[in-house]
Amino acid sequence: MSSVKTSVRDLFRWRQRQVEVDEHGFEHVTYVNPPKPANPIKLLRSISMLGWGAYLVGFFCWTADAYDFHALSIQSVKLSKHFATSKTEISTAITLTLLLRSVGAAIFGVFSDYFGRKYPLAINMWILGALQVGSIYAPDWHTFLAIRALFGLGMGGVYGAAASMALETIPAEARGLMSGIFQQGYSFGYVLAACSFLGVGGAVETWTTMFWIGAALSFAAGFARLVFPESQQFIDARKDKKGSGTSDFMANFWIMLKKEWKVCVYAIVLMSWFNWFSHSSQDSYTTFMLVGKKLSNPASSRASILMKTGACVGGTIIGYTSQWLGRRRAMILSCFFCCCLIPAWILPTSESGLEAGGFMLQFFVQGAWGVVPVYLSEVSPPAFRAIFVGLTYQLGNAISSPSTQLINYLSENNYITNHLGERVQAYGPVMGIATAIIAIGLALTAAVGPEKRGALFEKGAAATVAGAGEQEVQTKEEEKLAAARGADHVTSQAESDEDGKKEGGATMTYTTTR
């Protein structure tokens, strides 16, 4: 992991640090001039038909997962009336879902890295569909809460497997753009949920209709994954490689964890900020417009749809710009603009003003998020990409799980006078202050993290292959050498020959060109 000093310095260096992982799993560090922005049409055309198929299925699974989550959060007012409880109590279901997603990510992440991307993801989606149906038939609030907790286990496994499936077949130069689009499957799922919310109307009993739609999407996504072939990269990684399955998987996992624990901790902290960022700025926004701004149900639905449309646009554009701007710079600049837009997000009183403010703020919130899939994939240990991406993301979700509940609690227990002269719950100020604090924390965390833009992670060996856990060989000495000299090309390679084996050590070779 890059030192803090080097990471911060790289943000202000014209030449960007780039790390590639070759077919042997060795890292090659390069400081290069930023590439010129590529033609996005050309990038899209560079993807093969097989790559497009894998990408779209992964995107579909992620969208269905997002819809299932938002089918609850967007209907908190309806559900509070149906179960005769407070909106804060309803948000407990959201907290439990987020909290248990990390457990699901660990379980299904292991399955995906061990058995492949196909069957674990298909089964995962079917479980989500079944639990969505179970939520509909819950006889009381406590049963509903228990089912949503189990639902969190299923949700946790989707992101890592879907992201791995979608991005490992995409050419490296197109991954920034496609990462931004993929991440917006989450926002697109929200848009679908908001459209469904608008379509079913405001009657309390209509909440079940949205859950039926979610169940149908999850079952369909599972069947789509079932009919699509296994990841060719996963098959090639295992082909002609010696290993003993479970024993090598476990040995490689512990070796990886010992070597990369700092990166793991950093990624969890980063994803905690990211999840606070999104949940605090979006989960209660519909409630804010209904309660604080006194908008009608259709008006708040339209504003929510436009808000997340902005998220889809922002994630795509900023994900694309991260390919030449740099992953961390894109995150930090998005956080900065987000802070500047908070007043425009919470102060307007009209539907059109709230739509514009919501669109612009979510453009940058999800713009920062658009970098996440490719960033996590690039900094992850190649052999454990599914579990690393999925687990760090969902552990961040677990840490941020009280976010919506906390926003609702603080808002419901504090009051302000709105534009109509009425005393209303303080959703606006609470959300605004929370979003500003979180954006600053996220930017500072990203500033001290590693960057491996352009890493060819799909060339790494499978986790069940002997020695796959020893792929990360970057050294502090090499990083210092590259940073100090501003080298155009710095590589490291661990070579273990017969003499080296006899001596019980490995020879480290450095090649530096200017």
Steps between C-alpha positions, in 0.01 A plus 500: 500500500632842410618712786278788603764751397538350154124472451438865586793614288370302203179704504702811407744330264437547128618150420263237631598183681380196309529138608454201273474138612646257245409138432731387782331730750800736530438873525666745261499862618505779245489880527354625174350815357119499526347341191288711272126449548399215271202511269222335703340356185831336413524360852152351474584344164814341644288266715429157353153350475589256778622793709176688444297194597690452826483872575126530443419193709715633785332840466155337505580309820628818670193698386261235634691500830468879525129494417437244773671723756329823396156337481512524880684827559286701260180374666584573863190721543268229362661225704487705820123529452457134403687371805381785726850605602732799457716576196806461723386149590449420131858611434610227743426257217739697277765493775474121540515448125815710470655343809467141380604562140866457601428144615339422168792659316745274683300184432421561134838664436677180605264296283562729200880489528497123561222366275479779241268792428207310350310279744562695824360819345199324344410333832557829680247681279238228550541524877438875476182441300372245752566729796330789322187284472540399864500868600161545338340224708657602833209495751645763733782751540742269684468228237554760228811620682640146522443439130672826407798398712527176298449710190817688588698174483385446144561859393857492626612243247391680185740792464835320501398224260309734267782758489762231436290348225432836336850650505739209449396465133535875430823639341707689759472835321118481504461404865468853635200570277342158553561513875305824517213351303502176702487676835193687385311175492440596863360838401306345214346258748394803706350664190302184426381490862398868484315443171320203656423711806348765275307242302340311788377818671496611860258247650658313791410151374689555172836440668476127419484569126848647504631194683344270238678696226828462690451124536439468125816697418713287734373170361551624144856615578579157646381322187693745280817414690424128474477499121818708457828301497757500778758778501769412245759678714414274793527190278834614352636580846447138604607340173833318505574634850592262776314521825316291754175692524388571855838476669662740251202735522530527877879528492486772233232688690705523821816594306307774321348626825840515670654693212206727416328567832576872480329525162205303638461735798534808279237370256255430784545851642461653154184302429359597840526865398354422160199320643437776755527739204227336293260383770504830688431700185235286336311255724302768683474752214149394400392523864666845519296625205174356635545609862720809480404655166138376499518370143235257380575132445524539117718813530744337742516192274583711196769685694648169618509368145682809371736492798614148418507576129766754591680223687501279190639781285761604757625149565549438129678830428728506803577130468612576144711801603675292769672308220721803429446718806582221746268300727565685826502846343157429351369398843645805679377754244152344513494542878605864468224588252249306709573722802450810286159378383345416839309832530349452153396151609308576821392868482263514198128489574358414157492165328716624211757651739528178699525300176787717376683496834454126541618434143817704546592365843448136404698564181807538720406256778458219251775649286741412779330161526550441129872449562446239773458173301816544294695652791427209734572251221836663427623515862368151589718188509428354152426144616243619755333773300139391562531463877719810539271729299182356646612471862668841531197661339256323731709547815488869418124456471491331840693784666269756338185296570364740766520795256134509391374420847720773648384755241136415574551508877673839503250644254193373686627641830592845371272754336533802274253744348454436128416743219129471582556606861431149630705310758644197321756231574853620421590264216663774291758633750583152632561359152698806392737501799549122484578506127759778540684316780496172310622656174799655678583172674478309173727745318766484774492120503532475122794741511717259702408180312673298227436526128554228241330641195531268202571185701448195278339309786333243274838335438540384859479132589189348654480477878521119492835503318815444706682826568214730396512675836858614440421724205541837669873571504516878497758629749535823691851543366377482143221750563747743653729452201221571252361796691839662560618477144165554326592200292331433168520128567580303812441128531556235760519125460551225755712224350556175682749271326674188623771698676242724660304203625815351651567823682135507613432845357390688190705738289343842438595665172435870423496646152483876463488694174464868441 
